[in-house]
Amino acid sequence: MSLFPPLPIDERLPELRRALEADNRAMLVAQPGAGKTTRVPLALLESDWCRGDSGRGKLLLLEPRRVAARLAASHMADLLGEVPGQTVGYRMRGESCVGPDTRLEVVTQGVLSRMLQDDPLLDGVTGIVFDEFHERSLEADLGLALALDVQQGLREDLRLLVMSATLDVTALSRVLGDDVSVVDCPGRQYPVTTLYRQAPSRLSAEEHQGRVVLEALAAKSAAGEEASADQAADILVILPGVAEIERLSRWLSQRLDQVALVPLHGRLPLDAQRAALKPRADGLRRVVLATAIAESSVTVDGVRTVIDAGQQRVPVFVPRTGLTRLETHRVNRASADQRRGRAGRQGPGRCYRLWAEEQPLPPHGEPEILQADLSSLAFELARWGVKDATQLAWVTPPGRASLKAGRQLLRQLELSDERDGLTPLGRAAGRWPTSPRLAGMLERASQRDEASLALACALAAWLEGRQGNGRQLDLEAVFAELLNDSRPDPHWQREAKRLCARAGVSLSAAKRAGDGALARMLLHAFPDRVAQQVAAGRFRLRSGGLVTLPQDQPLAHAPWLIAVELDGRAREGRLYRAVRTDESALVAQWPILSEWRERVEWNADAGRLEAEQVRGIDALVLARRPMQGPPGPAACRQALLQAIHDADRLPLNDAAEALRRRVALLRQSHDGQWPALDDETLKAELDEWLGPRLEGLTRMEQVYALPWEQLLRERLPWPLASRLDELAPTRLTLPSGDSASLRYECEGWVGQAAEANPSKPSSQHLAQQPDDGSGEAYRVVPVLAAKLQALFGWQQTPRIAEGRVPVRVELLSPARRPLATTMDLASFWRNVYPEVRKENRGRYAKHPWPEDPLTAQATSLTKARLGKT
């Protein structure tokens, strides 16, 4: 290592090597610029454990992005005086650069799961390094869970190293072990001046961002001199998405000359991404407009100024609708620090943050496993042979509702059976390195003919490319242009040809697929997205949700559609891309549509159950006719369940609402063992916990009368249920000997929800995860209302949940009128009580008002009655 230029990580390498010699797990927290990504793997290659019995042991380095993987491999190969594919290589989906002498493979995170599925022993691999784990991608979390399972059951000699600049050490220690070694390393960071530029309300986002760019371009150098165009460093602007990049680029292009505007995002061709990371050969100053791809893992050379818009775009899966929507969230503190660090990698820099300095940021980002569609995770678990996700060690366990929705989709795709085991189709589909939807589609197409398989490959490449919301809604027209090369798309063609090569077919064969083939392929991939017209431009999905599109679109008048791209809103979502289908195609896909079956629905207007016979599936109805005789009990039960599911709120009584607030408080006090009891989670699992209690019921009055508090208590796992009253009691004993009720109130929204919800929250919005400020949640506060005299001698604020949660105390007058509210009793007695005493001792002269309330006898009695006791 002495041949390499010195970096801060060099001093910590001996300690890290010793830690992995002594144990098979370790963590490394290394600040930006420390050199962890490229120095650590090369140093570990020299360890005895890494050489293995053969002396040729292999190390895997996981990177979150393809660009980062290639750059890391290239840089390490350069350090060794080699080219990628010799000692150091890389591997990602569709691309591999490794050779027989490769001992260090830099792989993208999804590749690890596939390697483990193909070879759980990971033959020849002696260690896995998880880089940039703070990003908490779904693939990284799954990869770590599977690697830990392999390590514990098959390969105790396998070393695991988790590293990043901003690790959640506490959460990782729960999985890796409390005694796991944690090595800290400072970074090579030049000073960065942080400037805050909150957006004025009158300006659009791109105008505010553009003005700050102009300010940064005109800023003086560190020496105080005007920076010339050929000497000044480049500027990196980090924005939430491609649309924002394009809007800011248009705004700046009208106002800048002799400055290059360079986009950097994942949709760009790889050569364009590489070029964006390096200064221009002509020395022209650059403004690099990037997504979060520039936040970590890669260094944009020449940057000394960062402008952080403070936002990130994340996909959020809604189990209730089965859809995913993109949401723009405020960036978390860990990411903001990573972005700021980009400005200090190569010299003193500046970071402009486009928010107010006093604006609080959540400490860490929400793990993707809590937001994403978990059908891919469910598929990988089924391939791994795990039916109970709790059998694996998770840094953050997958949500029950989302995982259940993912498994339900696998059943609709016919990849798994009712017991969550893989079907023959599911086992065969595992060979395709893509999502379950597309894997099932590709496998079905492979069982037909060359043209169908070529079309499926082309369609999978297009769908994976996340083409965005173009003007053309009809996907059939889009593909007619693509396949006839009338609208060249090099990125799509490259990916389509890659998949075709894997399948052993030619892309040109897709043109021979014939009429209706595209709809047939999409029916295999999106069986849950079949939509039936209910009015011009309005369609009902199989799940029962509604989607809309403009009435002037030809697709608005089609009887049946397959909705491919939606915005994911729970009610009347917007449809962005679809293809026509017809009844005959649906019957061919689902022969059950030819059969009449009983359907019972709740008519809210009439207040009764109504029965009929239909030919349909779920919410889709091809034909209906009156039913003879009364409906069966199973159909009535299902209709009531659906009515409860579709209602805005669950019909819980006050006692049940109070109970779930108590449970929510325990979750928000950072104890994730307590289950989520918010409406969304409860509705996703209605059949499991409420269904059995609806047997024989036919009226909503009977539903309202159910013992809701008991039903929710039964949701609490043992032994938590027995500890609820201890940790979150309903009454507290006062110093006077009396007891007072403890109520649990919904406080204000926190995190992103504070911006979107100006009204006071209620229990239906209970957070699905412990509140760390990073998600949409609200705070539950325990409140004790008691007469002031009954609290004499209580020096400290009472606390519950094993002392983790302070109680808000409402001090009342003898007439039970509010006098003061505090969460710091010691401060109240010292600073506020003298004034309260002065104002009230005359008004309530029969009651004690001692000068020293801390030594006085607590009582609820008058002075006269107190003297007789």
Order of alpha helices (4+ residues) and beta strands (2+ residues): alpha-beta-alpha-alpha-beta-alpha-beta-beta-beta-alpha-beta-alpha-beta-alpha-beta-beta-alpha-beta-alpha-beta-alpha-beta-beta-beta-beta-alpha-beta-alpha-alpha-alpha-alpha-alpha-alpha-alpha-alpha-beta-beta-beta-beta-beta-alpha-beta-beta-beta-alpha-alpha-alpha-alpha-alpha-alpha-alpha-beta-beta-alpha-beta-beta-beta-beta-beta-alpha-alpha
